[in-house]
Amino acid sequence: MVLNPVISKLSGKLVVLASASPRRLEILRNAGLRFEVVPSWFKETLDKGLFKAPHEYAVETAKQKALEVARRMPFKHLKTPDIVIGADTIVTVDGMILEKPVDKHDAYRMLSSLSGKEHSVFTGVAIVLCHEKENEEVDYQLIDFYEETKVKFADLSEDMLWEYINSGEPMDKAGGYGIQALGGMLVEYVHGDFLNVVGFPLNHFCKQLDLIYNHCASSSDQESASVHVSHNGTHTTSITTQPPPNLELKNQDLQQITALMDGFKASKALFTASELCVFDLLHSRPRLDAAQVAQEIKASVKGTECLLEACVSLGLLKSKERTLQKPVYENTDLAMRFLRSDAPFSLHGYIQHCNNTIWPLFSHLESAVREGTNQHEKAFGKISKDVFQDAYYNSQEVKLRFMNAMHSIAKVTGKAVATAFDLSRYKTACDLGGCTGAMAYEFTKAHPGLSVTVFDLPAVVEMSEHFHPLQKDNRVSFVAGDFFKDELPKADLYILARILHDWPDEKVHILLRKIADACTPGCGLLISEIFLDEDRGAPSRGLLQALSMSEGKQRSATEYSLLLKSHGFIAAHVRHTDNFLDAMLCIKV
Ligand SMILES: Cc1cn([C@H]2C[C@H](O)[C@@H](COP(=O)(O)OP(=O)(O)OP(=O)(O)O)O2)c(=O)[nH]c1=O
């Protein structure tokens, strides 16, 4: 017989049927399978409302039945099975799931709902492969599938119904009937596997064994197969491979979760070391021990020691052991390049902004999510209507800090954005919201024929002097104004770097309309943002940033290009720069 070699693959293995169903036992015995029966203690009480489709309920119940036995046996039976088989049969009609009737009235309710109609019988099957490890722990690999059979009942008279119910046959059977016995008389037709109705889809089970033992190589393979065959008049088969259900505790997974749980501790350790100028100190005076650092940063020795050790573990500092003396600390290359405040690519300003502005906002994230509003009031005691112009922003110190943050990001990302496209045809550019001019300087550096006007709020332009490079470039100039209200400087290339995500679509339209009005055909518009993947599944940097944004939102390149298109800008190129920001160059038509 064709299927016998599949069943014979199980010979010599301890196979367990986790079922008290005499029908399942008979079907599998008749197929020549040798197995032990250990009925499952799993109570069939899963909440049906939680499942999108009835078969998912049957499969989940089958899984739980099989797993309960697989987990119990090593302790209660003092032996570990090789394979445990569980199954669950349900009948579905008119969106209801019918299991075994609890009494005669329940059987009547079920059978009368089936009378004269076609219904489905689903059996979910779970095969648990148990792999005993050296330390006596057991790995469980789970393969599941389901089979659907359509059954049509004849019209049932009241007399027939009660006669059948009084025979006692319905009581231990899903839907209140047994097709293999008296219940067969109620059936007009069956589409699909008859044995599936009786409680076990033997054919599908053998195909699954064939997949496991003849096609998936070893049972420890990282892929499990699942075959779904449905019989809806037409016979459709689809084979899908799925990652194995994760039943074991994998260290890698645990590490991933732990890294997420501890992420905030790492951030805060970095912020604190940065705020206390540890990286600046160890740059000017490398190889200090914890007590010396503590003295310089005016902190406790104990706390400083913990902070320094944490920074070592995060790859921000290196410690050097000295015989019989306390270890000394110095910056790693990473800290030298990004964390000391005078480094060319220093992120010190951005880190301060994260610590002082983003961190308090994130500590109210739960409220932000519940209310869907920004949490400035809770975090800073002031309502923020417009991040850039409200009282909060107007504090000199906060404004400087904000500009510092933007400055450091622009310095780190500027070159990648400025060199993303060939801009040789443009002579004049206007960087809208260009803040300290850091981005503008990168553009003039990269494009010798280009002059850039930085356009920003008067208060920002006034303070931008603090940030001008020592070697001034007279191709960069500053004009004060509000890009939502005032006339924009004339240019043949407009730059919007990290601007549009701050605003909702309505405001973006206002700004784009103003830019479009200022443009002649052929003018360019370069936008630089984090572009979300089209399915919005990544990058998490953009998605996490959105959690503390006020009115704005993160968008994909397509979403941006649609906004731009409605103002006559055709997206010419998109560049994913691998840096903080991506870029898109659009042309006005
Ligand atoms: C529809 C139908 C179901 N049945 C049976 C098959 C199953 O044994 C039962 C559905 O109940 P299940 O909960 O699937 O199985 P069970 O309780 O009998 O056994 P265990 O939970 O221990 O595995 O209904 C028939 O025998 N004939 C039929 O025509």
The ligand as an ORCA input file, in Angstrom:
! r2SCAN-3c Opt
* xyz 0 1
  C     -19.333     14.630     13.497
  C     -18.849     13.383     14.153
  C     -18.040     13.431     15.295
  N     -17.631     12.278     15.896
  C     -16.784     12.337     17.095
  C     -15.297     12.387     16.836
  C     -14.759     12.864     18.155
  O     -14.470     11.753     18.969
  C     -15.908     13.664     18.742
  C     -15.580     15.118     18.835
  O     -15.005     15.385     20.054
  P     -13.492     15.774     20.287
  O     -13.439     16.776     21.369
  O     -12.833     16.119     18.987
  O     -12.805     14.437     20.752
  P     -13.136     13.518     22.002
  O     -13.635     14.317     23.139
  O     -13.990     12.405     21.534
  O     -11.728     12.911     22.332
  P     -10.428     13.667     22.848
  O     -10.783     15.075     23.195
  O      -9.952     12.900     24.018
  O      -9.490     13.618     21.689
  O     -17.002     13.500     17.868
  C     -17.992     11.048     15.366
  O     -17.611     10.017     15.902
  N     -18.752     11.009     14.247
  C     -19.209     12.101     13.615
  O     -19.910     11.988     12.580
*
